[in-house]
Amino acid sequence: MESFLIFLFFIIALLLLLSTGLPVAVSMGIIGILGAVLFVSPRILSQFSSIAFTQSTSFVLLAAPLFILMSEILAASPIGDRLFRAGRFWMGQLPGSLAMGTILASTAFSAATGSSVVTSATIGRIAVGEMERNNYSKRLALGAVAAGGTLGILIPPSIPMIIYAVVTETSIGALFMAGIIPGLMLFALLCLNTLLLVKRKPELAPPLQERVPIKERLLSLTSVLPALLLGLLVLGSIYTGVATPSESAAIGAVGAFLIVGFMGYLRGKVQSILGNTLCTTAMFLFLVICGLFASFVLNRLGVPQGMANTLLSLDIPAWAIIIMINVLLILLGMFLDPMSILVVMVPIFFPTVMAMGYDPIWFGIMLTINVQIGAVTPPVGLNLFVMKSVLPSVDMKDVIVGALWFIMPLAMGLVLVILFPQIALFLPSLMR
């Protein structure tokens, strides 16, 4: 029980610091340093420098800045626009076709960039205006973009999965493969949800009058083929064992540079691309390192081990513990951004889940879907603020209500992955 009290104190302290306006990384760093000095020993502060150096120079973590670079290069091109156009053409005359085309474009763009923020921002700038011009409900348009953008968290390459792999020493390649089928399943569930919403309330999405010839549909595919081939190249090199995840990230970054450069869209943008990559990478590494400081102190206090022993000693089935973990993760997702949840919560719950005999790859996918839900859950859903920042004229209430319409299919996907672990484990099993 003492471990639970320490953990509760940690969460309360973190939320209090966040309420002052401090960034998450700084808040966790402060908690780690104060926790070490007050409850362990000031002498262990010397080990923080070792943690920072080891993690920032990790070959495994090298994949993150390279994937960030790849996403920034692709975001500087009109590939997102072309993906939306292709998605719109192929969804045709289906009810809510523009919204479903947006989700399809988000899925494809996620597979090429691995970033929820970049996906939501890039597709959002294009799709929301187009849907409004066709008299779509603003809330449906905003919700489709926000929910579709979360697929960037699950569909590989995925930055949050890299964090999970680093913290748990799990194979990044296996995690990437495990995210493919659940990601496509969530895409289907989001489209089905859109279809049901529009069937129930046709005024949300008036039917389109235009009919796109099959020739124009096929031509739309050729315009997005380079981005899709890039995604296949990155994942294929990992799946076949030709390259490690870090090497495949380098392949992706170089490939994106060549594709976008050949298309002529890099002129005058290289400096901003590199600047954005540098800022995002620095923020990412700072968050990981400060999170590991806090995790290190919690480990020295025996919190993960104590919580594991307490939960395992309870006279309840393992599935009940999994439900408890999921409920807590969803609640935390309402207040913390996706990467912060992974850095904070994985070291706490990973020992418990492993002691119960669950697969670390499956747990990683389950955790990632929880993080997805948190990205569109108010009051601190990351994708909600992304939508507001790229579309400052929209009302935040419309963004939140629209996103809430799409939480149910994400939750349904989480339940399916929990009930049927092979949804996540099938492709990784083929790699072994």
N, C-alpha and C positions, 0 to 999 in steps of 0.2 A: 504493500500500500504506500510505503514511503516513496517508491519510484513514481507512482502516479501523482503524488503531491508535488514532487519536484518538477515533473513534466507539466502539470497544471500551472505551477508558478512560472515556468518558462514561457508557456503560451500567453499567460496574462501579461507578463513583462514585455513580451514581443509586441502584443497588441497595444499596450500603453505607449511604447516608444513610437510605434507607427502612427498613433493618434496625434503625436506632436508634429508630424510631417517629415520625420526622418525617413530616408530610404530604407528598404528592407535590408540591404547588405550592411549598412552602417548599424542598424538596430541589432542584427545578429552578431556583428563584430563586437559591439558594446557588451552584449549579454555574455558572449564567450570570454571576453577579457575580465569583466567583473566577476563572472562565475568562477573563473580560474583563481583569481586573487582571493575572493571571499570564502570559497567553499573547498578548494583543493589546495593549491600552494602557488605563490607568486613565481616559484622556480620553473613551473611548467610553461610559463610564457615564452621561454626560450625555444620550446618545441613548435610554437606557432610559425616561426620563420621557416622551420623545416617543412611544415605542412604547406605553407604558401609556395615555397620553391619547388617542392616535389610535384604539387598539382599543376602549377602554372607551366612546368616544363614536361608534363606528361605527354608521351607520344599519342596515347589514346585520346586525350583531350584536344589534341591538335586538329581533330576532325571538325570540332565546333567552329573555330574561326574560318576554316575553309568552306564549310557549308554556308556560313553567314555571308562570306564573300560571294559565293555562287548565287545566293538569293538576292543580294543587292544588285548584282549584274543583271539578273533577269528582271528585277523590278524596274530597272532603268530602261527597259525595252518595251515595245508594245505587245509583248507576248500575252500578257494578261488580257488585253483587249481582244486579241485574236481567239484566245481560249473561250472568252465569254460569247463571242460571235458564233464560234463553232458549236458551243453548248446550246445556244438559242436555236440554231438551225436544226440540230438533231433532235431536240425535244419537240419540235414541230407544233402540232395543234393540240397537244396535251393540255388539260386545265392547269394553269399556273406554269406554263412552259418557260417563261422568262425566269421565274424563281428557281425552277429545277435546272435550267441552263446555268444559272449562277452557281448552284451547288456543284454541278458537273465541272464547271470551270475552276471552282475552288479546289476540287479534288485533284484535277490535273495539275494545277499550279502548285499545290502542296507537294505533289510527287516530284516536282522539279526544284522546289526551294526549301522545303522542310521548315518553314516558318509560319506560324499562325498569324503573327502581326503583319508580316509582309503580304500574306495572302489576303487577309481582311482589308488592308489598306489599298492594295492594288486592284482587286476585283471590286471593292466597294465604290471606288471613285467612278468606275465605269457603269456598274450594274444598277445602282440605286437610281441614278438619273434616267437611265433607259427605261426602267420599270415605271418610274413616275410619269414619263412621257406617254406610256401606254396605259395610264390610268390605274396602275396597280396600287394597292394599299401601301402607304409608306411603311407601316409596321411590318407587313409581310416582306417587303423589299429589304428592310434593315435586318430583320430576323434571319432571312435566308443567307445574307452575307456574313453576319456574325457567326451563325452556326456552321456555315460552310467553311469559314476560316479556321474553325477549331480542328478541322481535319489535318491542318498543318502540324498539329501536335502529335497525331497518331500515325499518319501515313509517312513512311520513310522517304528521305532522310529526316530525322526528327531531333532537334536540339535537346528537348527534355529527355528523350531516350538516352542520349549521350551522357547526361548528368546521372541518370539512374545507373547506367553501365559503370561509370567511374566510381560512384559511391558503393555499389554492391559487387564490383569486379565481375560483372556479367558480360557475356559476349555481345558487343554492339551489333555485329552482323546478324546474330540470331534474333536479337530484339527487332531489328529492322524488318527481317523476314516475317516475324510474328505480327507486326503491325499491318501487313498488307490486307489480309482477309478481313479482320475487324474493321479496318478503314473503309473497305469497299462495302461491307455490311452496313456501316453507319451512313455511308452515302445513299444506299438504297432506302434505309429507314427515313432519312431526312427528306428524300424525294417523295416517299409514300406519305409522310406527314403533310407535305405541301399539297399533294393531290387531295388528301382527305379534307384539309382546311378549305381548299377552293371548292370542292364538291359541296361542302356544307354551307359555305358562304360565297357564292359565285361573284358577288360584288368585290371581293378581295382582288380578283385577277380577271378582268374581262378577256374573253378569247381574242387571240390575234387574228386579223383578217388575212394577212399575207400567207401564201403558201410557197415554201422554198423548194425549187426544183432539185432533184437528186444530184445533178451535175454541180450545182452551187454548194450543196452539202459536202460533196467529195472534195471540192476545191478548198473548202474551209479547213478540212483536215490537213491538207498539204501545208497550210500556213502555220500550223501548230506542231507539225511533225518534228522539227528540230528539238523543241523543248521536251516532247514526249520521249524521243530517242535518248536525250540526255539523261532523263530519269531512269530509263531502262539500262543505260550504260552504267550508271552509278550502282544501281541495285544488282544488275547482272554480274558486275565485277566482284561484288561481295558474295553473291550466291554461289558462283562457280569457284570461288577461292582464288581467283586471279589476283585480287588486291585486298588488302586489309581495309577496314572502314576509313582509316585516315588517308590511305592511298587513294581510295575511291573518291573521297572528298576533294583531294587534289585534282583527280581526273575531272570531277564535276566542275570545279572552279575554272580550270583551263578550258574545258569544253564550253562552258557558258561564255567565257571571254571570247573564244574563237567564233562562236555562233552569233553573239550579239555584235561583235566587231565586224564580222562579215556582212551582217545586215545593215551596218552603217549607223548604229545607234549609240556608239561609245564616244563619239566625238564631243569633246567638251564636258564629259560626265565622269571621266576616270578619277579626277580628284575628289568629287563628291562621293563616288562609290567607295573609294579607299577610306575616306574620312568617316563615312557611316559605318563601314566594317570595323574600323579601329574603335570607334565609340561603343558600338554594340558588343564587340569582343571584350573590351575593358570592363564594361558593365557586367557581362556574363562571368568573366573570371573573378571579378571582385565579389559577386554574389556567391559563387561556388566556394571561394576561399573563406569568406566570412561565415558562410553556413557550416563549413567543415570545422571552423574554430568552435562554434557552438556545439556541434555534434561531438567533437573531441572531449569537451568538458562534460557533456552529458554521459558519454561513455566512461569517463574516469569516475563519475559519480555512480556508475552502475545502473543508470536508468533503463537502457534497452534490455539488459539482462534481467533486471528486476521485474520489468513489465512483462517480459516473456514468461518468466517463472510464475508470476501471479495469474496471467491469463490462462496458462496451461494447467494450472492447479484448479481452475474453476470447473465445476461439474456441469459444463455445457458443451454441446457438440462444436466441432471446429468451424462448421459453417456459420454458427451464431457469432463466433469471434470475427470471422471475415465480414459479416454484416455490420458489426460494431465498428470495425476499421473503416468500412466504406462510408458509413454515416458520419463519422468524425471527419473524414477527408472531404466530404461534400460540404460540411459546415465550415471547415477551414477555407475551402475554396471560395466562400462568400467574402473572405477578408484578405486572402493572400493571393499573389500572382502564381502562375503555374510552376515556375522554376523554384520559387521560394518553398512551396509545399514539398517538392521533391527533395530539396536539400535538407529541409528540417525533418520531414516525416519518414523518409526511407530508412535512415539509420535507426529510428525508433522501432518501427514495426517489422523491418526485414528479419531480425533474429526470431521473432515470434512466428512469423509465417513459415520460415525455413524449419523451425522446430516442429511445426505441425505437418511437415512433409510435402508442402506445396512446391510447385515448380517456380524458380525465380523468374523465368521468362514470362510465364503466365501472370505472376504477381506484377511484373513490370507493365504489362499491357493493361491489366486491371487498374493499376495506379494511374497510368497515362489517360485512360478514359475518364477517370475521376477528375483529373486535371483539366480535361476537355470541358467537362460540365462546369467546373469552377470558372473557366474563361468566359462563360456567358451568364453567370449567376450574379445578380446584384447583391450587395452594393459595389463590390470591387472586381467585377468581371473585366478582365484585361481587354477582351475584344469589344466590349461595350464602349470603353474609352477610346479605343482605336477608331471605331466608327464615328464617334463624336468629334474626334480630332481631324479626321479627313473630310468630314461633312459637318462643319461647324454650324450650318444653318438649321440642322435637324434638332428636334426636341429630344432631350435625354430620356424623357418618359416614353416616347415612341420607340427608341432603341431598346429600352428594357422590356417593354411589353412584347415587341416583336421577337426578341431573343427568348422570352419565356415560352412562346408558342413552340419552340424547337427543343426545349429541354427534355420533354417526354421521350422522343426517339433516341436521344443520347443515353437517357437512363435505361431505356429498353435494351440498347446495345450492351450496356454494362451488365445488366442481368443475364443476357444471353452468354456473354463471355464467362461469367461466374458459373453458370449452370453447365456450360459446354466448353471446357477448357481447350478442347481440340480445335476450336475456331482459331485460337491464337497459336497453338502448338503444332499444327499440321505441317506448315511450311518449314519451320526450324527442324522438325524431325527428319525431313528429307535431306537436310544438310549434314546430318551426323553419319 
